[in-house]
Amino acid sequence: MPRGPRIDYPELLHHVIVRGIERKKIFSEKEDYENFLYRFGNVLKESETKVYAWALLPNHFHVLICIKKKPLKVIMRRLLTGYALSYNRRHKRVGYLYQGRYKSIVCEEEPYLLELVRYIHLNPLRARMVKTMEVLDRYMWCGHSVIMGNHDVEWQDVREILCRFGGGLSGARKKYREFIVDGISEGKRKDLTGGGLIRSL
């Protein structure tokens, strides 16, 4: 059965998931992560797309973005095609890098914004890429460390997230971190990966 067109219009919130083909790595070394983030940043700035959360793991990645000027399909096509060509060239490989087309989960409910940020930012911990929250606080390949002020990524909208916790910068960061910690015991939530009020497309 053919897949229908994706829902895609301005101000729509997307949780995007991209996986490596046959669960193989799409990030093999530090240069791959850096190259991806550089390309991602360029595409985001040109399209004025907002990013609230992101996490890169060896064989997949998550991003939470709000579409502005350009459709999601245009953003993802440019990002994924350019990165795949670069990765294949660097690692002297040929063929597909990704497992089919990317998955986009559309959220139309405001309360889910923070839940999605938490879910995405806990991915490195759940995947055991990091062992503790203290390490996650400084994990370079996740937007959590940017919100905590330990790394600087100019295209991530940190203010939009921290303002929801109130108080000054340090107080908001403390409340945000407590919110993240509270989600550790929840595990994988179906309502954040395609069910409930969030629709998988």
ChimeraX commands (.cxc) that place a marker at each C-alpha (Angstrom):
marker #1 position 0.00,0.00,0.00 radius 0.5
marker #1 position 1.53,3.36,-1.01 radius 0.5
marker #1 position 2.33,5.84,1.73 radius 0.5
marker #1 position 0.35,9.06,1.74 radius 0.5
marker #1 position 1.83,12.55,1.71 radius 0.5
marker #1 position 3.25,13.89,4.94 radius 0.5
marker #1 position 1.46,16.61,6.88 radius 0.5
marker #1 position 3.73,19.62,6.58 radius 0.5
marker #1 position 2.90,23.27,7.13 radius 0.5
marker #1 position 4.41,26.28,8.99 radius 0.5
marker #1 position 4.62,26.19,12.81 radius 0.5
marker #1 position 4.14,22.42,12.86 radius 0.5
marker #1 position 6.20,20.50,15.40 radius 0.5
marker #1 position 7.99,17.39,14.10 radius 0.5
marker #1 position 9.84,14.68,15.97 radius 0.5
marker #1 position 12.10,13.29,13.23 radius 0.5
marker #1 position 13.88,9.95,13.52 radius 0.5
marker #1 position 16.48,8.67,11.04 radius 0.5
marker #1 position 18.07,5.22,11.34 radius 0.5
marker #1 position 21.03,3.62,9.64 radius 0.5
marker #1 position 20.37,0.84,7.15 radius 0.5
marker #1 position 20.37,-2.59,8.83 radius 0.5
marker #1 position 20.98,-0.72,12.10 radius 0.5
marker #1 position 24.50,0.10,10.97 radius 0.5
marker #1 position 26.36,3.21,12.05 radius 0.5
marker #1 position 25.74,6.56,10.43 radius 0.5
marker #1 position 28.28,8.21,12.76 radius 0.5
marker #1 position 31.57,6.32,13.02 radius 0.5
marker #1 position 33.93,8.96,14.37 radius 0.5
marker #1 position 34.03,12.47,15.80 radius 0.5
marker #1 position 34.42,14.03,12.35 radius 0.5
marker #1 position 31.10,12.49,11.28 radius 0.5
marker #1 position 29.21,14.07,14.17 radius 0.5
marker #1 position 30.86,17.42,13.54 radius 0.5
marker #1 position 30.18,17.28,9.81 radius 0.5
marker #1 position 26.52,16.44,10.39 radius 0.5
marker #1 position 26.01,19.28,12.88 radius 0.5
marker #1 position 27.73,21.74,10.55 radius 0.5
marker #1 position 25.46,20.76,7.67 radius 0.5
marker #1 position 22.39,20.70,9.89 radius 0.5
marker #1 position 23.14,24.18,11.19 radius 0.5
marker #1 position 23.51,25.59,7.69 radius 0.5
marker #1 position 20.21,24.10,6.52 radius 0.5
marker #1 position 18.40,25.35,9.62 radius 0.5
marker #1 position 19.69,28.90,9.30 radius 0.5
marker #1 position 18.78,29.14,5.63 radius 0.5
marker #1 position 15.26,27.84,6.25 radius 0.5
marker #1 position 14.78,29.68,9.58 radius 0.5
marker #1 position 13.75,26.38,11.15 radius 0.5
marker #1 position 13.67,26.13,14.94 radius 0.5
marker #1 position 15.22,23.22,16.81 radius 0.5
marker #1 position 14.22,22.47,20.39 radius 0.5
marker #1 position 15.89,19.09,20.98 radius 0.5
marker #1 position 18.27,16.69,19.27 radius 0.5
marker #1 position 20.36,13.61,20.00 radius 0.5
marker #1 position 22.89,11.82,17.81 radius 0.5
marker #1 position 23.65,8.15,18.45 radius 0.5
marker #1 position 25.94,5.91,16.38 radius 0.5
marker #1 position 23.18,4.31,14.29 radius 0.5
marker #1 position 20.34,6.85,14.44 radius 0.5
marker #1 position 19.36,10.35,15.46 radius 0.5
marker #1 position 16.37,12.31,16.77 radius 0.5
marker #1 position 15.51,15.97,16.23 radius 0.5
marker #1 position 12.54,18.05,17.37 radius 0.5
marker #1 position 11.97,20.90,14.95 radius 0.5
marker #1 position 9.38,23.54,14.17 radius 0.5
marker #1 position 8.96,24.30,10.47 radius 0.5
marker #1 position 9.04,27.92,9.32 radius 0.5
marker #1 position 9.89,28.91,5.72 radius 0.5
marker #1 position 10.68,25.61,3.99 radius 0.5
marker #1 position 8.84,22.25,4.10 radius 0.5
marker #1 position 10.30,19.46,6.19 radius 0.5
marker #1 position 10.89,17.31,3.10 radius 0.5
marker #1 position 13.12,19.99,1.58 radius 0.5
marker #1 position 15.13,20.39,4.78 radius 0.5
marker #1 position 15.59,16.66,5.29 radius 0.5
marker #1 position 16.40,15.93,1.65 radius 0.5
marker #1 position 19.20,18.46,1.59 radius 0.5
marker #1 position 20.57,17.38,4.98 radius 0.5
marker #1 position 20.41,13.63,4.45 radius 0.5
marker #1 position 21.62,13.59,0.86 radius 0.5
marker #1 position 24.57,15.87,1.52 radius 0.5
marker #1 position 25.60,14.03,4.67 radius 0.5
marker #1 position 25.29,10.56,3.08 radius 0.5
marker #1 position 27.51,11.56,0.16 radius 0.5
marker #1 position 30.08,13.02,2.53 radius 0.5
marker #1 position 29.99,9.99,4.85 radius 0.5
marker #1 position 30.36,7.51,1.99 radius 0.5
marker #1 position 33.25,9.47,0.54 radius 0.5
marker #1 position 35.05,9.72,3.89 radius 0.5
marker #1 position 34.62,6.03,4.72 radius 0.5
marker #1 position 35.08,4.75,1.16 radius 0.5
marker #1 position 31.73,3.03,1.00 radius 0.5
marker #1 position 28.87,2.91,-1.49 radius 0.5
marker #1 position 25.13,2.35,-1.24 radius 0.5
marker #1 position 22.35,3.54,0.99 radius 0.5
marker #1 position 23.18,4.94,4.42 radius 0.5
marker #1 position 19.67,5.19,5.88 radius 0.5
marker #1 position 16.93,2.66,6.60 radius 0.5
marker #1 position 14.21,3.84,4.22 radius 0.5
marker #1 position 12.83,7.34,4.45 radius 0.5
marker #1 position 12.92,9.28,7.67 radius 0.5
marker #1 position 10.09,8.98,10.18 radius 0.5
marker #1 position 8.30,12.16,11.21 radius 0.5
marker #1 position 5.93,12.23,14.16 radius 0.5
marker #1 position 3.68,15.27,14.16 radius 0.5
marker #1 position 2.68,16.90,17.43 radius 0.5
marker #1 position -0.22,19.32,17.46 radius 0.5
marker #1 position -0.57,19.47,21.23 radius 0.5
marker #1 position 1.42,22.13,23.14 radius 0.5
marker #1 position 1.80,20.04,26.34 radius 0.5
marker #1 position 3.86,17.52,24.41 radius 0.5
marker #1 position 6.70,19.92,23.64 radius 0.5
marker #1 position 8.53,19.46,26.93 radius 0.5
marker #1 position 7.73,15.74,27.02 radius 0.5
marker #1 position 9.37,15.33,23.62 radius 0.5
marker #1 position 12.39,17.38,24.65 radius 0.5
marker #1 position 12.84,15.11,27.65 radius 0.5
marker #1 position 12.31,11.92,25.67 radius 0.5
marker #1 position 14.83,12.91,22.99 radius 0.5
marker #1 position 17.45,14.23,25.39 radius 0.5
marker #1 position 17.37,11.06,27.48 radius 0.5
marker #1 position 18.13,8.86,24.47 radius 0.5
marker #1 position 21.92,8.72,25.00 radius 0.5
marker #1 position 21.35,7.63,28.60 radius 0.5
marker #1 position 18.78,4.99,27.69 radius 0.5
marker #1 position 21.04,3.71,24.91 radius 0.5
marker #1 position 23.91,3.54,27.43 radius 0.5
marker #1 position 26.06,5.90,25.41 radius 0.5
marker #1 position 26.49,7.70,28.72 radius 0.5
marker #1 position 26.19,6.12,32.15 radius 0.5
marker #1 position 25.04,9.00,34.35 radius 0.5
marker #1 position 23.18,12.31,34.20 radius 0.5
marker #1 position 26.42,14.07,35.02 radius 0.5
marker #1 position 27.99,12.68,31.84 radius 0.5
marker #1 position 24.83,13.47,29.84 radius 0.5
marker #1 position 25.09,17.07,31.05 radius 0.5
marker #1 position 28.30,17.34,29.00 radius 0.5
marker #1 position 27.59,14.91,26.17 radius 0.5
marker #1 position 28.53,16.84,23.03 radius 0.5
marker #1 position 26.14,15.11,20.65 radius 0.5
marker #1 position 22.89,15.97,22.42 radius 0.5
marker #1 position 20.96,19.20,22.88 radius 0.5
marker #1 position 20.69,18.60,26.63 radius 0.5
marker #1 position 24.28,19.75,27.15 radius 0.5
marker #1 position 23.48,22.94,25.22 radius 0.5
marker #1 position 20.51,23.75,27.44 radius 0.5
marker #1 position 22.71,23.09,30.48 radius 0.5
marker #1 position 25.18,25.67,29.15 radius 0.5
marker #1 position 28.08,23.25,28.69 radius 0.5
marker #1 position 28.22,23.51,24.90 radius 0.5
marker #1 position 27.24,26.22,22.46 radius 0.5
marker #1 position 25.10,25.50,19.39 radius 0.5
marker #1 position 23.76,28.73,17.95 radius 0.5
marker #1 position 20.88,27.15,16.03 radius 0.5
marker #1 position 19.25,25.45,19.03 radius 0.5
marker #1 position 16.41,27.45,20.60 radius 0.5
marker #1 position 17.35,27.16,24.27 radius 0.5
marker #1 position 15.34,30.16,25.42 radius 0.5
marker #1 position 12.04,28.69,24.22 radius 0.5
marker #1 position 12.57,25.68,26.49 radius 0.5
marker #1 position 14.01,27.37,29.58 radius 0.5
marker #1 position 11.38,30.11,29.65 radius 0.5
marker #1 position 8.80,27.42,30.39 radius 0.5
marker #1 position 10.45,26.69,33.72 radius 0.5
marker #1 position 10.41,30.27,35.00 radius 0.5
marker #1 position 12.93,32.17,37.13 radius 0.5
marker #1 position 16.39,33.31,36.12 radius 0.5
marker #1 position 18.74,31.36,33.89 radius 0.5
marker #1 position 20.32,29.24,36.63 radius 0.5
marker #1 position 16.97,28.56,38.27 radius 0.5
marker #1 position 15.36,27.55,35.00 radius 0.5
marker #1 position 18.25,25.21,34.21 radius 0.5
marker #1 position 17.91,23.58,37.61 radius 0.5
marker #1 position 14.17,23.03,37.13 radius 0.5
marker #1 position 14.73,21.77,33.59 radius 0.5
marker #1 position 17.32,19.25,34.78 radius 0.5
marker #1 position 14.99,18.03,37.52 radius 0.5
marker #1 position 12.30,17.57,34.88 radius 0.5
marker #1 position 14.71,15.52,32.75 radius 0.5
marker #1 position 15.73,13.34,35.71 radius 0.5
marker #1 position 12.08,12.65,36.53 radius 0.5
marker #1 position 11.70,11.03,33.11 radius 0.5
marker #1 position 14.46,8.44,33.51 radius 0.5
marker #1 position 12.14,5.85,35.03 radius 0.5
marker #1 position 9.48,6.24,32.33 radius 0.5
marker #1 position 11.31,4.24,29.67 radius 0.5
marker #1 position 10.04,4.25,26.07 radius 0.5
marker #1 position 6.63,5.89,25.77 radius 0.5
marker #1 position 4.37,4.83,22.89 radius 0.5
marker #1 position 2.56,8.17,22.93 radius 0.5
marker #1 position 5.86,9.87,22.07 radius 0.5
marker #1 position 6.76,7.48,19.25 radius 0.5
marker #1 position 3.61,7.44,17.19 radius 0.5
marker #1 position 0.56,6.89,19.36 radius 0.5
marker #1 position -1.78,8.96,21.50 radius 0.5
marker #1 position -2.07,12.62,20.51 radius 0.5
marker #1 position 0.99,12.36,18.32 radius 0.5
marker #1 position 0.56,10.86,14.89 radius 0.5
marker #1 position 3.25,8.93,13.06 radius 0.5
marker #1 position 3.57,9.78,9.37 radius 0.5
marker link #1:1,2 radius 0.2
marker link #1:2,3 radius 0.2
marker link #1:3,4 radius 0.2
marker link #1:4,5 radius 0.2
marker link #1:5,6 radius 0.2
marker link #1:6,7 radius 0.2
marker link #1:7,8 radius 0.2
marker link #1:8,9 radius 0.2
marker link #1:9,10 radius 0.2
marker link #1:10,11 radius 0.2
marker link #1:11,12 radius 0.2
marker link #1:12,13 radius 0.2
marker link #1:13,14 radius 0.2
marker link #1:14,15 radius 0.2
marker link #1:15,16 radius 0.2
marker link #1:16,17 radius 0.2
marker link #1:17,18 radius 0.2
marker link #1:18,19 radius 0.2
marker link #1:19,20 radius 0.2
marker link #1:20,21 radius 0.2
marker link #1:21,22 radius 0.2
marker link #1:22,23 radius 0.2
marker link #1:23,24 radius 0.2
marker link #1:24,25 radius 0.2
marker link #1:25,26 radius 0.2
marker link #1:26,27 radius 0.2
marker link #1:27,28 radius 0.2
marker link #1:28,29 radius 0.2
marker link #1:29,30 radius 0.2
marker link #1:30,31 radius 0.2
marker link #1:31,32 radius 0.2
marker link #1:32,33 radius 0.2
marker link #1:33,34 radius 0.2
marker link #1:34,35 radius 0.2
marker link #1:35,36 radius 0.2
marker link #1:36,37 radius 0.2
marker link #1:37,38 radius 0.2
marker link #1:38,39 radius 0.2
marker link #1:39,40 radius 0.2
marker link #1:40,41 radius 0.2
marker link #1:41,42 radius 0.2
marker link #1:42,43 radius 0.2
marker link #1:43,44 radius 0.2
marker link #1:44,45 radius 0.2
marker link #1:45,46 radius 0.2
marker link #1:46,47 radius 0.2
marker link #1:47,48 radius 0.2
marker link #1:48,49 radius 0.2
marker link #1:49,50 radius 0.2
marker link #1:50,51 radius 0.2
marker link #1:51,52 radius 0.2
marker link #1:52,53 radius 0.2
marker link #1:53,54 radius 0.2
marker link #1:54,55 radius 0.2
marker link #1:55,56 radius 0.2
marker link #1:56,57 radius 0.2
marker link #1:57,58 radius 0.2
marker link #1:58,59 radius 0.2
marker link #1:59,60 radius 0.2
marker link #1:60,61 radius 0.2
marker link #1:61,62 radius 0.2
marker link #1:62,63 radius 0.2
marker link #1:63,64 radius 0.2
marker link #1:64,65 radius 0.2
marker link #1:65,66 radius 0.2
marker link #1:66,67 radius 0.2
marker link #1:67,68 radius 0.2
marker link #1:68,69 radius 0.2
marker link #1:69,70 radius 0.2
marker link #1:70,71 radius 0.2
marker link #1:71,72 radius 0.2
marker link #1:72,73 radius 0.2
marker link #1:73,74 radius 0.2
marker link #1:74,75 radius 0.2
marker link #1:75,76 radius 0.2
marker link #1:76,77 radius 0.2
marker link #1:77,78 radius 0.2
marker link #1:78,79 radius 0.2
marker link #1:79,80 radius 0.2
marker link #1:80,81 radius 0.2
marker link #1:81,82 radius 0.2
marker link #1:82,83 radius 0.2
marker link #1:83,84 radius 0.2
marker link #1:84,85 radius 0.2
marker link #1:85,86 radius 0.2
marker link #1:86,87 radius 0.2
marker link #1:87,88 radius 0.2
marker link #1:88,89 radius 0.2
marker link #1:89,90 radius 0.2
marker link #1:90,91 radius 0.2
marker link #1:91,92 radius 0.2
marker link #1:92,93 radius 0.2
marker link #1:93,94 radius 0.2
marker link #1:94,95 radius 0.2
marker link #1:95,96 radius 0.2
marker link #1:96,97 radius 0.2
marker link #1:97,98 radius 0.2
marker link #1:98,99 radius 0.2
marker link #1:99,100 radius 0.2
marker link #1:100,101 radius 0.2
marker link #1:101,102 radius 0.2
marker link #1:102,103 radius 0.2
marker link #1:103,104 radius 0.2
marker link #1:104,105 radius 0.2
marker link #1:105,106 radius 0.2
marker link #1:106,107 radius 0.2
marker link #1:107,108 radius 0.2
marker link #1:108,109 radius 0.2
marker link #1:109,110 radius 0.2
marker link #1:110,111 radius 0.2
marker link #1:111,112 radius 0.2
marker link #1:112,113 radius 0.2
marker link #1:113,114 radius 0.2
marker link #1:114,115 radius 0.2
marker link #1:115,116 radius 0.2
marker link #1:116,117 radius 0.2
marker link #1:117,118 radius 0.2
marker link #1:118,119 radius 0.2
marker link #1:119,120 radius 0.2
marker link #1:120,121 radius 0.2
marker link #1:121,122 radius 0.2
marker link #1:122,123 radius 0.2
marker link #1:123,124 radius 0.2
marker link #1:124,125 radius 0.2
marker link #1:125,126 radius 0.2
marker link #1:126,127 radius 0.2
marker link #1:127,128 radius 0.2
marker link #1:128,129 radius 0.2
marker link #1:129,130 radius 0.2
marker link #1:130,131 radius 0.2
marker link #1:131,132 radius 0.2
marker link #1:132,133 radius 0.2
marker link #1:133,134 radius 0.2
marker link #1:134,135 radius 0.2
marker link #1:135,136 radius 0.2
marker link #1:136,137 radius 0.2
marker link #1:137,138 radius 0.2
marker link #1:138,139 radius 0.2
marker link #1:139,140 radius 0.2
marker link #1:140,141 radius 0.2
marker link #1:141,142 radius 0.2
marker link #1:142,143 radius 0.2
marker link #1:143,144 radius 0.2
marker link #1:144,145 radius 0.2
marker link #1:145,146 radius 0.2
marker link #1:146,147 radius 0.2
marker link #1:147,148 radius 0.2
marker link #1:148,149 radius 0.2
marker link #1:149,150 radius 0.2
marker link #1:150,151 radius 0.2
marker link #1:151,152 radius 0.2
marker link #1:152,153 radius 0.2
marker link #1:153,154 radius 0.2
marker link #1:154,155 radius 0.2
marker link #1:155,156 radius 0.2
marker link #1:156,157 radius 0.2
marker link #1:157,158 radius 0.2
marker link #1:158,159 radius 0.2
marker link #1:159,160 radius 0.2
marker link #1:160,161 radius 0.2
marker link #1:161,162 radius 0.2
marker link #1:162,163 radius 0.2
marker link #1:163,164 radius 0.2
marker link #1:164,165 radius 0.2
marker link #1:165,166 radius 0.2
marker link #1:166,167 radius 0.2
marker link #1:167,168 radius 0.2
marker link #1:168,169 radius 0.2
marker link #1:169,170 radius 0.2
marker link #1:170,171 radius 0.2
marker link #1:171,172 radius 0.2
marker link #1:172,173 radius 0.2
marker link #1:173,174 radius 0.2
marker link #1:174,175 radius 0.2
marker link #1:175,176 radius 0.2
marker link #1:176,177 radius 0.2
marker link #1:177,178 radius 0.2
marker link #1:178,179 radius 0.2
marker link #1:179,180 radius 0.2
marker link #1:180,181 radius 0.2
marker link #1:181,182 radius 0.2
marker link #1:182,183 radius 0.2
marker link #1:183,184 radius 0.2
marker link #1:184,185 radius 0.2
marker link #1:185,186 radius 0.2
marker link #1:186,187 radius 0.2
marker link #1:187,188 radius 0.2
marker link #1:188,189 radius 0.2
marker link #1:189,190 radius 0.2
marker link #1:190,191 radius 0.2
marker link #1:191,192 radius 0.2
marker link #1:192,193 radius 0.2
marker link #1:193,194 radius 0.2
marker link #1:194,195 radius 0.2
marker link #1:195,196 radius 0.2
marker link #1:196,197 radius 0.2
marker link #1:197,198 radius 0.2
marker link #1:198,199 radius 0.2
marker link #1:199,200 radius 0.2
marker link #1:200,201 radius 0.2
view
